């Protein structure tokens, strides 16, 4: 019976490792996205604030 358990348990271990995903890749994508948003905010802050205020004033009664 222990041989059967070893045979059934062995295939699940590599599958779990593959399903884990590419964590460093997702971290890099998140950091790069945050960097791009920060860079765009620095360049276009005045325009973004103006656009946001215009959008709020057009919705408010």
C-alpha positions, 0 to 999 in steps of 0.5 A, spaced: 500 500 500 505 504 501 508 503 494 501 505 491 501 512 495 508 514 493 506 513 486 500 517 486 503 522 490 509 523 486 506 526 480 502 532 484 509 535 487 511 537 480 504 540 478 504 544 484 510 547 482 508 549 475 502 552 478 505 556 482 506 562 477 512 566 475 512 571 482 518 575 480 515 576 473 509 579 476 513 583 481 517 586 476 511 588 472 507 591 478 513 595 479 514 597 472 507 599 472 507 603 478 514 607 475 510 609 469 504 611 472 509 616 477 513 618 471 506 620 467 504 623 473 510 628 474 509 630 466 502 631 466 500 633 473 497 639 471 493 636 465 490 631 469 488 635 475 484 639 470 481 634 467 479 631 473 476 637 476 472 638 469 469 631 470 467 632 477 464 639 475 460 636 469 457 631 474 455 635 480 448 638 480 
